[in-house]
Amino acid sequence: MRFAVVMLQPQGYVHSAAFAEAAQALQAALEGLGHDALTSTNAVYADRVNVLFGAHLVGSLAPAALPERSVIFNLEQIRPALLQERPFFLQLLRSFPVWDYHPANLQALAGHGVSGQLVRLGYARALTRIAHAEEQDIDVLFYGSRSERRRQVIRSLAGAGLRVHSEIGLYGEARDELIGRAKMVLNVGYFEDAARFEQVRVMYLLANQVCVVSESGRDPEEEARFAGGIAFSPYATLVDTCVHYAAHEAERNRIASRGFEIVRAMPQEQFLAPALGALARRWGQS
């Protein structure tokens, strides 16, 4: 089959770049499985299967505007507010095949009449590309949208004497340069009641042998898949955990190496192949 991996980006919305690594891994996996695949931003193709990232962002995109052979790849946490605020997104999910990286999302979607398929996020060699600085002058790096619970951790880290760098809306090479300068990258949930481990953020870091300190206890089954390769900590002790690892380089390196081993054993092709088989049965091989 011929594919287009499409990132949907509303005008002026930079955060669609957050899908880039998942889209690149998907393209590499499609090619590794013998398919023709390209990537695009907003362009869809009548003669290809279009796999769409970011469909929840484009309110004017009606099902009739998309080629029949389109797939929605959802990377968002399925929360009631998301579907209530974006009824167009639910319409798209009901109109096309759906791939989702998280079993709990699929369960939530089933309650809304959407039958999706699990396609976990996996490793592609093309993602291993960040150069690590010899002198890491950032103790803790955080990048992402802000909420009060995230701000509180960042303030407390600075108060503990760590060199903290926080960014929002930074992607690509500029973000990667900061990652290379950081001893560790912090992952902490935006919402108090969120129940998904942020794999979209973490997989790319692990693919580049980065020491990740992550909030724990929100998604135990998924977190267990990365045991030993991420420094998990409850929210209340995240600051103490970062202080500890900032002072222990050998421990950071051991975690980073183990994280890379874990994700390298999760090739994207392995997770993608069953979903492609389902599409072939649905639409044929062309």
Secondary structure, DSSP 8 states (H G I E B T S, - for coil): -EEEEEE---TT-GGGGGGHHHHHHHHHHHHHTT-EEEEEES---TTSEEEEE-GGG-TT--GGGS-SSEEEEE-S---HHHHHH-HHHHHHHHHS-EEES-HHHHHHHHTTT--EEE----B-GGG------SS--EEEEEES---HHHHHHHHHHHHTT--EEEESS--HHHHHHHHHHEEEEEE--SSSS--S--HHHHHHHHHTT--EEEE-SS-HHHHHTTBTTBEEE-GGGHHHHHHHHHT-HHHHHHHHHHHHHHHHTSBHHHHHHHHHHHHHHHH---
